[in-house]
Amino acid sequence: MIEEYLIDANFFLNKAFELEDDPARRYYRITIFCIFAALESFINSISQTLSSSKLLSDYEMSFLSDKKYELVNDHFEISDQWEYHKCEKKLKFLLKKFNTDFNFETNKCWSIFIELKRKRDELTHPREDFDETDIVIYKRLSIEGLNCIIDIINDLSNKIYKKPLRKKIRELKV
């Protein structure tokens, strides 16, 4: 689903470019949701892939897979109980674990990711009756967000799987 969500994000972003005002906002919103769906799908995919490897400790695996890690009869084990961990914390963990030179303070993609996440959270949990986000902000955030998430996923794919995203996916950048 990772690739499908990125393709969808690119499709809706290009549709937004053709429109103005409220119709464009609709497409920018769905673009942001698709970008996040791709990222969350990628993180879940890594979790599933690495669950059968020994690259991560049990605690790290429980964290990535949203499972509780608990003490049972004098030893720790991953339980079947869910324990939600935020997407940005999982992403930060993966970047630190597999891309040790990633600098969260200076990396532009990280700051764009945080801004994109704020907007996604604002859309998911609205406090206003109407979305009055300026189209210029939506456009910038959608373009930069898609490009950065593709770069981050590609970077992690190179580090973890030892291969980049397919060329057709890398070329979805705007």
MARFIFI-682343 format. One record per atom (N, C-alpha, C): residue number from 1; residue in one letter; atom name; x, y, z. Coordinates in nm, 2 decimals, m for minus. Example, Ala and Ser with C-alpha at 12.3 -4.5 7.8 and 13.67 -1.06 7.14 Angstrom:
BEGIN
<1 'a' 'N' <1.32 m0.57 0.78>>;
<1 'a' 'CA' <1.23 m0.45 0.78>>;
<1 'a' 'C' <1.32 m0.33 0.78>>;
<2 's' 'N' <1.28 m0.22 0.71>>;
<2 's' 'CA' <1.37 m0.11 0.71>>;
<2 's' 'C' <1.29 0.00 0.79>>;
***
This chain:
BEGIN
<1 'm' 'N' <0.08 m0.12 0.00>>;
<1 'm' 'CA' <0.00 0.00 0.00>>;
<1 'm' 'C' <0.09 0.13 0.00>>;
<2 'i' 'N' <0.21 0.11 0.04>>;
<2 'i' 'CA' <0.30 0.23 0.05>>;
<2 'i' 'C' <0.30 0.30 m0.09>>;
<3 'e' 'N' <0.33 0.23 m0.19>>;
<3 'e' 'CA' <0.34 0.29 m0.33>>;
<3 'e' 'C' <0.21 0.35 m0.37>>;
<4 'e' 'N' <0.10 0.27 m0.35>>;
<4 'e' 'CA' <m0.03 0.32 m0.39>>;
<4 'e' 'C' <m0.07 0.46 m0.32>>;
<5 'y' 'N' <m0.04 0.47 m0.19>>;
<5 'y' 'CA' <m0.06 0.59 m0.12>>;
<5 'y' 'C' <0.02 0.71 m0.17>>;
<6 'l' 'N' <0.14 0.68 m0.21>>;
<6 'l' 'CA' <0.23 0.79 m0.27>>;
<6 'l' 'C' <0.18 0.83 m0.40>>;
<7 'i' 'N' <0.14 0.73 m0.48>>;
<7 'i' 'CA' <0.08 0.76 m0.62>>;
<7 'i' 'C' <m0.05 0.84 m0.60>>;
<8 'd' 'N' <m0.13 0.80 m0.50>>;
<8 'd' 'CA' <m0.25 0.88 m0.48>>;
<8 'd' 'C' <m0.22 1.02 m0.43>>;
<9 'a' 'N' <m0.12 1.04 m0.35>>;
<9 'a' 'CA' <m0.09 1.17 m0.30>>;
<9 'a' 'C' <m0.04 1.26 m0.42>>;
<10 'n' 'N' <0.04 1.20 m0.50>>;
<10 'n' 'CA' <0.08 1.28 m0.62>>;
<10 'n' 'C' <m0.03 1.31 m0.71>>;
<11 'f' 'N' <m0.13 1.22 m0.73>>;
<11 'f' 'CA' <m0.24 1.24 m0.82>>;
<11 'f' 'C' <m0.33 1.35 m0.76>>;
<12 'f' 'N' <m0.36 1.35 m0.63>>;
<12 'f' 'CA' <m0.45 1.45 m0.57>>;
<12 'f' 'C' <m0.38 1.58 m0.57>>;
<13 'l' 'N' <m0.25 1.58 m0.55>>;
<13 'l' 'CA' <m0.17 1.71 m0.55>>;
<13 'l' 'C' <m0.18 1.77 m0.68>>;
<14 'n' 'N' <m0.16 1.70 m0.79>>;
<14 'n' 'CA' <m0.17 1.75 m0.92>>;
<14 'n' 'C' <m0.31 1.80 m0.96>>;
<15 'k' 'N' <m0.41 1.73 m0.90>>;
<15 'k' 'CA' <m0.55 1.78 m0.92>>;
<15 'k' 'C' <m0.57 1.92 m0.85>>;
<16 'a' 'N' <m0.51 1.93 m0.73>>;
<16 'a' 'CA' <m0.52 2.05 m0.66>>;
<16 'a' 'C' <m0.46 2.17 m0.74>>;
<17 'f' 'N' <m0.35 2.14 m0.81>>;
<17 'f' 'CA' <m0.29 2.25 m0.89>>;
<17 'f' 'C' <m0.38 2.31 m0.99>>;
<18 'e' 'N' <m0.48 2.23 m1.04>>;
<18 'e' 'CA' <m0.57 2.27 m1.14>>;
<18 'e' 'C' <m0.69 2.36 m1.09>>;
<19 'l' 'N' <m0.70 2.36 m0.96>>;
<19 'l' 'CA' <m0.82 2.42 m0.90>>;
<19 'l' 'C' <m0.78 2.54 m0.81>>;
<20 'e' 'N' <m0.88 2.61 m0.76>>;
<20 'e' 'CA' <m0.86 2.72 m0.67>>;
<20 'e' 'C' <m0.95 2.71 m0.55>>;
<21 'd' 'N' <m0.91 2.78 m0.44>>;
<21 'd' 'CA' <m0.99 2.79 m0.32>>;
<21 'd' 'C' <m1.04 2.66 m0.26>>;
<22 'd' 'N' <m1.17 2.65 m0.23>>;
<22 'd' 'CA' <m1.22 2.53 m0.16>>;
<22 'd' 'C' <m1.20 2.40 m0.23>>;
<23 'p' 'N' <m1.23 2.39 m0.36>>;
<23 'p' 'CA' <m1.21 2.27 m0.43>>;
<23 'p' 'C' <m1.06 2.22 m0.42>>;
<24 'a' 'N' <m0.97 2.32 m0.43>>;
<24 'a' 'CA' <m0.82 2.29 m0.42>>;
<24 'a' 'C' <m0.79 2.24 m0.28>>;
<25 'r' 'N' <m0.85 2.30 m0.18>>;
<25 'r' 'CA' <m0.83 2.26 m0.04>>;
<25 'r' 'C' <m0.87 2.11 m0.02>>;
<26 'r' 'N' <m0.98 2.07 m0.08>>;
<26 'r' 'CA' <m1.02 1.93 m0.07>>;
<26 'r' 'C' <m0.91 1.84 m0.11>>;
<27 'y' 'N' <m0.85 1.87 m0.22>>;
<27 'y' 'CA' <m0.74 1.78 m0.28>>;
<27 'y' 'C' <m0.61 1.79 m0.20>>;
<28 'y' 'N' <m0.58 1.91 m0.14>>;
<28 'y' 'CA' <m0.46 1.92 m0.06>>;
<28 'y' 'C' <m0.48 1.84 0.07>>;
<29 'r' 'N' <m0.60 1.85 0.13>>;
<29 'r' 'CA' <m0.63 1.77 0.25>>;
<29 'r' 'C' <m0.61 1.62 0.22>>;
<30 'i' 'N' <m0.66 1.57 0.11>>;
<30 'i' 'CA' <m0.65 1.43 0.09>>;
<30 'i' 'C' <m0.51 1.39 0.05>>;
<31 't' 'N' <m0.43 1.48 m0.01>>;
<31 't' 'CA' <m0.29 1.46 m0.03>>;
<31 't' 'C' <m0.22 1.44 0.10>>;
<32 'i' 'N' <m0.24 1.52 0.20>>;
<32 'i' 'CA' <m0.18 1.51 0.33>>;
<32 'i' 'C' <m0.21 1.38 0.39>>;
<33 'f' 'N' <m0.34 1.34 0.39>>;
<33 'f' 'CA' <m0.38 1.21 0.44>>;
<33 'f' 'C' <m0.31 1.09 0.37>>;
<34 'c' 'N' <m0.30 1.10 0.24>>;
<34 'c' 'CA' <m0.23 0.99 0.17>>;
<34 'c' 'C' <m0.08 0.99 0.20>>;
<35 'i' 'N' <m0.02 1.10 0.21>>;
<35 'i' 'CA' <0.12 1.11 0.25>>;
<35 'i' 'C' <0.14 1.03 0.38>>;
<36 'f' 'N' <0.06 1.06 0.48>>;
<36 'f' 'CA' <0.07 1.00 0.61>>;
<36 'f' 'C' <0.04 0.85 0.61>>;
<37 'a' 'N' <m0.06 0.82 0.53>>;
<37 'a' 'CA' <m0.10 0.67 0.52>>;
<37 'a' 'C' <0.02 0.60 0.46>>;
<38 'a' 'N' <0.09 0.66 0.36>>;
<38 'a' 'CA' <0.21 0.59 0.31>>;
<38 'a' 'C' <0.32 0.57 0.41>>;
<39 'l' 'N' <0.34 0.68 0.49>>;
<39 'l' 'CA' <0.45 0.67 0.59>>;
<39 'l' 'C' <0.41 0.57 0.70>>;
<40 'e' 'N' <0.29 0.57 0.75>>;
<40 'e' 'CA' <0.25 0.47 0.85>>;
<40 'e' 'C' <0.25 0.33 0.79>>;
<41 's' 'N' <0.21 0.31 0.67>>;
<41 's' 'CA' <0.22 0.18 0.60>>;
<41 's' 'C' <0.37 0.14 0.59>>;
<42 'f' 'N' <0.46 0.23 0.56>>;
<42 'f' 'CA' <0.60 0.19 0.55>>;
<42 'f' 'C' <0.65 0.15 0.69>>;
<43 'i' 'N' <0.62 0.22 0.79>>;
<43 'i' 'CA' <0.67 0.19 0.93>>;
<43 'i' 'C' <0.61 0.05 0.97>>;
<44 'n' 'N' <0.49 0.02 0.94>>;
<44 'n' 'CA' <0.43 m0.11 0.97>>;
<44 'n' 'C' <0.50 m0.22 0.89>>;
<45 's' 'N' <0.53 m0.19 0.77>>;
<45 's' 'CA' <0.60 m0.29 0.68>>;
<45 's' 'C' <0.74 m0.32 0.74>>;
<46 'i' 'N' <0.81 m0.22 0.78>>;
<46 'i' 'CA' <0.94 m0.24 0.84>>;
<46 'i' 'C' <0.92 m0.33 0.97>>;
<47 's' 'N' <0.82 m0.30 1.05>>;
<47 's' 'CA' <0.80 m0.37 1.17>>;
<47 's' 'C' <0.78 m0.52 1.14>>;
<48 'q' 'N' <0.69 m0.55 1.04>>;
<48 'q' 'CA' <0.67 m0.69 1.00>>;
<48 'q' 'C' <0.79 m0.75 0.94>>;
<49 't' 'N' <0.87 m0.68 0.86>>;
<49 't' 'CA' <0.99 m0.74 0.80>>;
<49 't' 'C' <1.09 m0.77 0.91>>;
<50 'l' 'N' <1.11 m0.68 1.00>>;
<50 'l' 'CA' <1.22 m0.70 1.10>>;
<50 'l' 'C' <1.18 m0.79 1.21>>;
<51 's' 'N' <1.05 m0.82 1.22>>;
<51 's' 'CA' <1.01 m0.91 1.33>>;
<51 's' 'C' <1.07 m1.05 1.32>>;
<52 's' 'N' <1.11 m1.09 1.20>>;
<52 's' 'CA' <1.17 m1.22 1.19>>;
<52 's' 'C' <1.32 m1.21 1.18>>;
<53 's' 'N' <1.38 m1.09 1.20>>;
<53 's' 'CA' <1.52 m1.08 1.20>>;
<53 's' 'C' <1.57 m1.06 1.34>>;
<54 'k' 'N' <1.70 m1.05 1.35>>;
<54 'k' 'CA' <1.76 m1.02 1.48>>;
<54 'k' 'C' <1.82 m0.88 1.49>>;
<55 'l' 'N' <1.77 m0.79 1.40>>;
<55 'l' 'CA' <1.83 m0.66 1.39>>;
<55 'l' 'C' <1.78 m0.57 1.51>>;
<56 'l' 'N' <1.67 m0.61 1.56>>;
<56 'l' 'CA' <1.61 m0.53 1.67>>;
<56 'l' 'C' <1.59 m0.61 1.80>>;
<57 's' 'N' <1.60 m0.55 1.91>>;
<57 's' 'CA' <1.58 m0.62 2.04>>;
<57 's' 'C' <1.43 m0.64 2.05>>;
<58 'd' 'N' <1.39 m0.73 2.14>>;
<58 'd' 'CA' <1.24 m0.75 2.17>>;
<58 'd' 'C' <1.17 m0.62 2.21>>;
<59 'y' 'N' <1.24 m0.54 2.29>>;
<59 'y' 'CA' <1.18 m0.41 2.33>>;
<59 'y' 'C' <1.16 m0.32 2.21>>;
<60 'e' 'N' <1.26 m0.31 2.12>>;
<60 'e' 'CA' <1.24 m0.23 2.00>>;
<60 'e' 'C' <1.13 m0.28 1.91>>;
<61 'm' 'N' <1.12 m0.41 1.90>>;
<61 'm' 'CA' <1.02 m0.47 1.82>>;
<61 'm' 'C' <0.88 m0.44 1.88>>;
<62 's' 'N' <0.87 m0.45 2.01>>;
<62 's' 'CA' <0.74 m0.42 2.07>>;
<62 's' 'C' <0.70 m0.28 2.05>>;
<63 'f' 'N' <0.80 m0.19 2.05>>;
<63 'f' 'CA' <0.77 m0.05 2.03>>;
<63 'f' 'C' <0.72 m0.03 1.89>>;
<64 'l' 'N' <0.79 m0.08 1.79>>;
<64 'l' 'CA' <0.75 m0.06 1.65>>;
<64 'l' 'C' <0.62 m0.13 1.61>>;
<65 's' 'N' <0.59 m0.24 1.68>>;
<65 's' 'CA' <0.46 m0.31 1.64>>;
<65 's' 'C' <0.35 m0.27 1.73>>;
<66 'd' 'N' <0.37 m0.17 1.82>>;
<66 'd' 'CA' <0.26 m0.13 1.91>>;
<66 'd' 'C' <0.21 m0.24 2.00>>;
<67 'k' 'N' <0.30 m0.31 2.05>>;
<67 'k' 'CA' <0.27 m0.42 2.15>>;
<67 'k' 'C' <0.33 m0.38 2.28>>;
<68 'k' 'N' <0.27 m0.43 2.38>>;
<68 'k' 'CA' <0.32 m0.40 2.52>>;
<68 'k' 'C' <0.43 m0.50 2.55>>;
<69 'y' 'N' <0.53 m0.44 2.61>>;
<69 'y' 'CA' <0.65 m0.52 2.66>>;
<69 'y' 'C' <0.65 m0.53 2.81>>;
<70 'e' 'N' <0.63 m0.64 2.86>>;
<70 'e' 'CA' <0.60 m0.65 3.01>>;
<70 'e' 'C' <0.67 m0.76 3.07>>;
<71 'l' 'N' <0.69 m0.75 3.20>>;
<71 'l' 'CA' <0.75 m0.85 3.29>>;
<71 'l' 'C' <0.65 m0.96 3.32>>;
<72 'v' 'N' <0.68 m1.08 3.28>>;
<72 'v' 'CA' <0.59 m1.20 3.31>>;
<72 'v' 'C' <0.68 m1.31 3.37>>;
<73 'n' 'N' <0.65 m1.35 3.49>>;
<73 'n' 'CA' <0.72 m1.45 3.56>>;
<73 'n' 'C' <0.87 m1.44 3.55>>;
<74 'd' 'N' <0.92 m1.32 3.59>>;
<74 'd' 'CA' <1.06 m1.29 3.60>>;
<74 'd' 'C' <1.14 m1.28 3.47>>;
<75 'h' 'N' <1.06 m1.26 3.36>>;
<75 'h' 'CA' <1.13 m1.23 3.23>>;
<75 'h' 'C' <1.04 m1.14 3.15>>;
<76 'f' 'N' <1.10 m1.07 3.06>>;
<76 'f' 'CA' <1.02 m0.97 2.98>>;
<76 'f' 'C' <0.98 m1.04 2.85>>;
<77 'e' 'N' <0.86 m1.01 2.81>>;
<77 'e' 'CA' <0.81 m1.06 2.68>>;
<77 'e' 'C' <0.71 m0.96 2.61>>;
<78 'i' 'N' <0.70 m0.98 2.48>>;
<78 'i' 'CA' <0.60 m0.90 2.41>>;
<78 'i' 'C' <0.47 m0.96 2.43>>;
<79 's' 'N' <0.37 m0.88 2.47>>;
<79 's' 'CA' <0.24 m0.93 2.49>>;
<79 's' 'C' <0.15 m0.91 2.37>>;
<80 'd' 'N' <0.03 m0.96 2.37>>;
<80 'd' 'CA' <m0.06 m0.94 2.26>>;
<80 'd' 'C' <m0.14 m0.81 2.28>>;
<81 'q' 'N' <m0.12 m0.74 2.40>>;
<81 'q' 'CA' <m0.19 m0.62 2.42>>;
<81 'q' 'C' <m0.13 m0.51 2.34>>;
<82 'w' 'N' <m0.22 m0.42 2.29>>;
<82 'w' 'CA' <m0.18 m0.31 2.21>>;
<82 'w' 'C' <m0.13 m0.20 2.31>>;
<83 'e' 'N' <m0.03 m0.13 2.26>>;
<83 'e' 'CA' <0.02 m0.01 2.33>>;
<83 'e' 'C' <0.07 0.09 2.23>>;
<84 'y' 'N' <m0.02 0.19 2.20>>;
<84 'y' 'CA' <0.00 0.28 2.09>>;
<84 'y' 'C' <0.13 0.36 2.11>>;
<85 'h' 'N' <0.21 0.37 2.00>>;
<85 'h' 'CA' <0.32 0.46 1.99>>;
<85 'h' 'C' <0.31 0.55 1.87>>;
<86 'k' 'N' <0.33 0.68 1.89>>;
<86 'k' 'CA' <0.31 0.78 1.79>>;
<86 'k' 'C' <0.40 0.75 1.67>>;
<87 'c' 'N' <0.35 0.79 1.55>>;
<87 'c' 'CA' <0.42 0.77 1.43>>;
<87 'c' 'C' <0.55 0.84 1.43>>;
<88 'e' 'N' <0.55 0.97 1.48>>;
<88 'e' 'CA' <0.68 1.04 1.48>>;
<88 'e' 'C' <0.79 0.98 1.57>>;
<89 'k' 'N' <0.74 0.92 1.68>>;
<89 'k' 'CA' <0.84 0.85 1.76>>;
<89 'k' 'C' <0.90 0.73 1.70>>;
<90 'k' 'N' <0.81 0.65 1.63>>;
<90 'k' 'CA' <0.86 0.54 1.56>>;
<90 'k' 'C' <0.96 0.58 1.44>>;
<91 'l' 'N' <0.92 0.68 1.37>>;
<91 'l' 'CA' <1.01 0.73 1.26>>;
<91 'l' 'C' <1.14 0.78 1.32>>;
<92 'k' 'N' <1.13 0.85 1.43>>;
<92 'k' 'CA' <1.26 0.90 1.49>>;
<92 'k' 'C' <1.35 0.79 1.53>>;
<93 'f' 'N' <1.29 0.69 1.59>>;
<93 'f' 'CA' <1.36 0.57 1.63>>;
<93 'f' 'C' <1.43 0.50 1.51>>;
<94 'l' 'N' <1.35 0.48 1.40>>;
<94 'l' 'CA' <1.41 0.42 1.28>>;
<94 'l' 'C' <1.52 0.50 1.22>>;
<95 'l' 'N' <1.50 0.63 1.22>>;
<95 'l' 'CA' <1.61 0.72 1.16>>;
<95 'l' 'C' <1.73 0.71 1.25>>;
<96 'k' 'N' <1.72 0.71 1.38>>;
<96 'k' 'CA' <1.83 0.70 1.47>>;
<96 'k' 'C' <1.90 0.57 1.46>>;
<97 'k' 'N' <1.82 0.46 1.45>>;
<97 'k' 'CA' <1.87 0.33 1.45>>;
<97 'k' 'C' <1.95 0.30 1.32>>;
<98 'f' 'N' <1.89 0.34 1.21>>;
<98 'f' 'CA' <1.95 0.30 1.08>>;
<98 'f' 'C' <2.01 0.41 1.00>>;
<99 'n' 'N' <2.00 0.53 1.05>>;
<99 'n' 'CA' <2.07 0.64 0.98>>;
<99 'n' 'C' <2.13 0.73 1.09>>;
<100 't' 'N' <2.24 0.68 1.14>>;
<100 't' 'CA' <2.30 0.74 1.26>>;
<100 't' 'C' <2.34 0.88 1.24>>;
<101 'd' 'N' <2.36 0.92 1.11>>;
<101 'd' 'CA' <2.41 1.06 1.09>>;
<101 'd' 'C' <2.29 1.16 1.06>>;
<102 'f' 'N' <2.17 1.11 1.08>>;
<102 'f' 'CA' <2.05 1.20 1.06>>;
<102 'f' 'C' <2.05 1.30 1.17>>;
<103 'n' 'N' <2.04 1.42 1.14>>;
<103 'n' 'CA' <2.04 1.53 1.24>>;
<103 'n' 'C' <1.90 1.59 1.25>>;
<104 'f' 'N' <1.83 1.57 1.35>>;
<104 'f' 'CA' <1.69 1.62 1.37>>;
<104 'f' 'C' <1.69 1.77 1.38>>;
<105 'e' 'N' <1.80 1.83 1.43>>;
<105 'e' 'CA' <1.80 1.97 1.45>>;
<105 'e' 'C' <1.82 2.05 1.32>>;
<106 't' 'N' <1.89 1.99 1.23>>;
<106 't' 'CA' <1.92 2.07 1.11>>;
<106 't' 'C' <1.86 2.01 0.98>>;
<107 'n' 'N' <1.81 1.89 0.98>>;
<107 'n' 'CA' <1.75 1.83 0.86>>;
<107 'n' 'C' <1.62 1.89 0.83>>;
<108 'k' 'N' <1.61 1.95 0.71>>;
<108 'k' 'CA' <1.49 2.02 0.66>>;
<108 'k' 'C' <1.37 1.93 0.65>>;
<109 'c' 'N' <1.40 1.81 0.61>>;
<109 'c' 'CA' <1.28 1.71 0.59>>;
<109 'c' 'C' <1.22 1.68 0.73>>;
<110 'w' 'N' <1.30 1.68 0.83>>;
<110 'w' 'CA' <1.24 1.65 0.97>>;
<110 'w' 'C' <1.15 1.77 1.01>>;
<111 's' 'N' <1.19 1.89 0.99>>;
<111 's' 'CA' <1.11 2.01 1.03>>;
<111 's' 'C' <0.98 2.01 0.94>>;
<112 'i' 'N' <0.99 1.98 0.81>>;
<112 'i' 'CA' <0.88 1.97 0.72>>;
<112 'i' 'C' <0.78 1.86 0.77>>;
<113 'f' 'N' <0.84 1.74 0.81>>;
<113 'f' 'CA' <0.76 1.63 0.86>>;
<113 'f' 'C' <0.68 1.68 0.98>>;
<114 'i' 'N' <0.74 1.75 1.07>>;
<114 'i' 'CA' <0.67 1.79 1.19>>;
<114 'i' 'C' <0.56 1.89 1.16>>;
<115 'e' 'N' <0.59 1.98 1.07>>;
<115 'e' 'CA' <0.49 2.08 1.02>>;
<115 'e' 'C' <0.37 2.01 0.96>>;
<116 'l' 'N' <0.40 1.91 0.87>>;
<116 'l' 'CA' <0.30 1.83 0.80>>;
<116 'l' 'C' <0.22 1.75 0.90>>;
<117 'k' 'N' <0.28 1.70 1.00>>;
<117 'k' 'CA' <0.21 1.62 1.11>>;
<117 'k' 'C' <0.11 1.71 1.18>>;
<118 'r' 'N' <0.16 1.83 1.21>>;
<118 'r' 'CA' <0.07 1.93 1.28>>;
<118 'r' 'C' <m0.05 1.95 1.20>>;
<119 'k' 'N' <m0.04 1.97 1.07>>;
<119 'k' 'CA' <m0.15 2.00 0.98>>;
<119 'k' 'C' <m0.24 1.88 0.98>>;
<120 'r' 'N' <m0.18 1.76 0.96>>;
<120 'r' 'CA' <m0.26 1.63 0.96>>;
<120 'r' 'C' <m0.34 1.62 1.09>>;
<121 'd' 'N' <m0.28 1.64 1.20>>;
<121 'd' 'CA' <m0.35 1.63 1.33>>;
<121 'd' 'C' <m0.46 1.74 1.34>>;
<122 'e' 'N' <m0.43 1.86 1.29>>;
<122 'e' 'CA' <m0.53 1.96 1.29>>;
<122 'e' 'C' <m0.65 1.92 1.21>>;
<123 'l' 'N' <m0.63 1.86 1.09>>;
<123 'l' 'CA' <m0.73 1.81 1.01>>;
<123 'l' 'C' <m0.81 1.69 1.07>>;
<124 't' 'N' <m0.74 1.61 1.13>>;
<124 't' 'CA' <m0.80 1.49 1.19>>;
<124 't' 'C' <m0.88 1.52 1.32>>;
<125 'h' 'N' <m0.83 1.62 1.39>>;
<125 'h' 'CA' <m0.90 1.66 1.52>>;
<125 'h' 'C' <m0.93 1.81 1.51>>;
<126 'p' 'N' <m1.02 1.85 1.42>>;
<126 'p' 'CA' <m1.04 2.00 1.40>>;
<126 'p' 'C' <m1.10 2.07 1.53>>;
<127 'r' 'N' <m1.06 2.19 1.54>>;
<127 'r' 'CA' <m1.11 2.27 1.65>>;
<127 'r' 'C' <m1.19 2.39 1.59>>;
<128 'e' 'N' <m1.19 2.40 1.46>>;
<128 'e' 'CA' <m1.26 2.50 1.39>>;
<128 'e' 'C' <m1.37 2.44 1.31>>;
<129 'd' 'N' <m1.48 2.52 1.28>>;
<129 'd' 'CA' <m1.59 2.47 1.20>>;
<129 'd' 'C' <m1.55 2.46 1.05>>;
<130 'f' 'N' <m1.46 2.55 1.00>>;
<130 'f' 'CA' <m1.43 2.55 0.86>>;
<130 'f' 'C' <m1.27 2.56 0.85>>;
<131 'd' 'N' <m1.23 2.50 0.74>>;
<131 'd' 'CA' <m1.09 2.50 0.71>>;
<131 'd' 'C' <m1.06 2.63 0.63>>;
<132 'e' 'N' <m0.98 2.72 0.69>>;
<132 'e' 'CA' <m0.95 2.84 0.62>>;
<132 'e' 'C' <m0.80 2.85 0.59>>;
<133 't' 'N' <m0.73 2.74 0.59>>;
<133 't' 'CA' <m0.59 2.74 0.56>>;
<133 't' 'C' <m0.57 2.80 0.43>>;
<134 'd' 'N' <m0.47 2.89 0.42>>;
<134 'd' 'CA' <m0.44 2.96 0.29>>;
<134 'd' 'C' <m0.39 2.85 0.19>>;
<135 'i' 'N' <m0.44 2.87 0.07>>;
<135 'i' 'CA' <m0.40 2.78 m0.04>>;
<135 'i' 'C' <m0.25 2.77 m0.06>>;
<136 'v' 'N' <m0.19 2.88 m0.04>>;
<136 'v' 'CA' <m0.04 2.89 m0.06>>;
<136 'v' 'C' <0.03 2.80 0.04>>;
<137 'i' 'N' <m0.02 2.80 0.16>>;
<137 'i' 'CA' <0.04 2.72 0.27>>;
<137 'i' 'C' <0.01 2.57 0.24>>;
<138 'y' 'N' <m0.11 2.54 0.20>>;
<138 'y' 'CA' <m0.14 2.40 0.16>>;
<138 'y' 'C' <m0.05 2.35 0.05>>;
<139 'k' 'N' <m0.04 2.43 m0.05>>;
<139 'k' 'CA' <0.04 2.39 m0.17>>;
<139 'k' 'C' <0.19 2.37 m0.13>>;
<140 'r' 'N' <0.25 2.46 m0.05>>;
<140 'r' 'CA' <0.38 2.44 m0.01>>;
<140 'r' 'C' <0.40 2.32 0.08>>;
<141 'l' 'N' <0.31 2.30 0.17>>;
<141 'l' 'CA' <0.32 2.19 0.27>>;
<141 'l' 'C' <0.30 2.06 0.19>>;
<142 's' 'N' <0.21 2.06 0.10>>;
<142 's' 'CA' <0.18 1.93 0.03>>;
<142 's' 'C' <0.30 1.89 m0.06>>;
<143 'i' 'N' <0.36 1.99 m0.13>>;
<143 'i' 'CA' <0.47 1.96 m0.22>>;
<143 'i' 'C' <0.59 1.92 m0.13>>;
<144 'e' 'N' <0.63 2.00 m0.04>>;
<144 'e' 'CA' <0.74 1.97 0.05>>;
<144 'e' 'C' <0.72 1.84 0.13>>;
<145 'g' 'N' <0.60 1.82 0.17>>;
<145 'g' 'CA' <0.57 1.70 0.25>>;
<145 'g' 'C' <0.59 1.58 0.17>>;
<146 'l' 'N' <0.53 1.58 0.05>>;
<146 'l' 'CA' <0.54 1.46 m0.04>>;
<146 'l' 'C' <0.69 1.43 m0.07>>;
<147 'n' 'N' <0.76 1.54 m0.11>>;
<147 'n' 'CA' <0.90 1.52 m0.15>>;
<147 'n' 'C' <0.98 1.47 m0.03>>;
<148 'c' 'N' <0.96 1.52 0.09>>;
<148 'c' 'CA' <1.04 1.48 0.21>>;
<148 'c' 'C' <1.01 1.34 0.25>>;
<149 'i' 'N' <0.88 1.31 0.25>>;
<149 'i' 'CA' <0.84 1.17 0.29>>;
<149 'i' 'C' <0.90 1.07 0.19>>;
<150 'i' 'N' <0.90 1.10 0.06>>;
<150 'i' 'CA' <0.96 1.01 m0.03>>;
<150 'i' 'C' <1.11 1.00 0.00>>;
<151 'd' 'N' <1.17 1.11 0.03>>;
<151 'd' 'CA' <1.32 1.10 0.06>>;
<151 'd' 'C' <1.34 1.02 0.19>>;
<152 'i' 'N' <1.26 1.04 0.29>>;
<152 'i' 'CA' <1.28 0.97 0.41>>;
<152 'i' 'C' <1.26 0.82 0.39>>;
<153 'i' 'N' <1.15 0.79 0.33>>;
<153 'i' 'CA' <1.12 0.64 0.30>>;
<153 'i' 'C' <1.23 0.58 0.22>>;
<154 'n' 'N' <1.28 0.65 0.12>>;
<154 'n' 'CA' <1.38 0.60 0.03>>;
<154 'n' 'C' <1.51 0.58 0.11>>;
<155 'd' 'N' <1.55 0.68 0.19>>;
<155 'd' 'CA' <1.67 0.67 0.27>>;
<155 'd' 'C' <1.66 0.55 0.37>>;
<156 'l' 'N' <1.55 0.53 0.43>>;
<156 'l' 'CA' <1.53 0.41 0.52>>;
<156 'l' 'C' <1.53 0.28 0.44>>;
<157 's' 'N' <1.47 0.29 0.33>>;
<157 's' 'CA' <1.47 0.17 0.24>>;
<157 's' 'C' <1.61 0.13 0.20>>;
<158 'n' 'N' <1.69 0.23 0.17>>;
<158 'n' 'CA' <1.83 0.20 0.14>>;
<158 'n' 'C' <1.91 0.14 0.26>>;
<159 'k' 'N' <1.88 0.20 0.37>>;
<159 'k' 'CA' <1.96 0.15 0.49>>;
<159 'k' 'C' <1.91 0.02 0.54>>;
<160 'i' 'N' <1.78 m0.01 0.54>>;
<160 'i' 'CA' <1.73 m0.13 0.60>>;
<160 'i' 'C' <1.73 m0.25 0.50>>;
<161 'y' 'N' <1.67 m0.22 0.38>>;
<161 'y' 'CA' <1.66 m0.32 0.28>>;
<161 'y' 'C' <1.77 m0.33 0.18>>;
<162 'k' 'N' <1.86 m0.23 0.19>>;
<162 'k' 'CA' <1.98 m0.22 0.10>>;
<162 'k' 'C' <1.94 m0.20 m0.05>>;
<163 'k' 'N' <1.82 m0.13 m0.07>>;
<163 'k' 'CA' <1.78 m0.10 m0.20>>;
<163 'k' 'C' <1.69 0.02 m0.19>>;
<164 'p' 'N' <1.69 0.11 m0.30>>;
<164 'p' 'CA' <1.60 0.23 m0.29>>;
<164 'p' 'C' <1.46 0.19 m0.33>>;
<165 'l' 'N' <1.37 0.29 m0.31>>;
<165 'l' 'CA' <1.24 0.28 m0.37>>;
<165 'l' 'C' <1.25 0.26 m0.52>>;
<166 'r' 'N' <1.14 0.21 m0.58>>;
<166 'r' 'CA' <1.15 0.20 m0.72>>;
<166 'r' 'C' <1.15 0.33 m0.78>>;
<167 'k' 'N' <1.22 0.34 m0.90>>;
<167 'k' 'CA' <1.24 0.47 m0.97>>;
<167 'k' 'C' <1.10 0.54 m0.99>>;
<168 'k' 'N' <1.00 0.47 m1.03>>;
<168 'k' 'CA' <0.87 0.54 m1.06>>;
<168 'k' 'C' <0.81 0.60 m0.94>>;
<169 'i' 'N' <0.85 0.55 m0.82>>;
<169 'i' 'CA' <0.80 0.61 m0.69>>;
<169 'i' 'C' <0.89 0.73 m0.66>>;
<170 'r' 'N' <1.02 0.72 m0.67>>;
<170 'r' 'CA' <1.10 0.84 m0.65>>;
<170 'r' 'C' <1.07 0.95 m0.74>>;
<171 'e' 'N' <1.02 0.92 m0.86>>;
<171 'e' 'CA' <0.99 1.03 m0.96>>;
<171 'e' 'C' <0.85 1.09 m0.93>>;
<172 'l' 'N' <0.79 1.05 m0.83>>;
<172 'l' 'CA' <0.66 1.12 m0.79>>;
<172 'l' 'C' <0.68 1.25 m0.72>>;
<173 'k' 'N' <0.81 1.28 m0.69>>;
<173 'k' 'CA' <0.84 1.41 m0.63>>;
<173 'k' 'C' <0.80 1.52 m0.72>>;
<174 'v' 'N' <0.76 1.63 m0.66>>;
<174 'v' 'CA' <0.71 1.74 m0.74>>;
<174 'v' 'C' <0.81 1.86 m0.74>>;
***
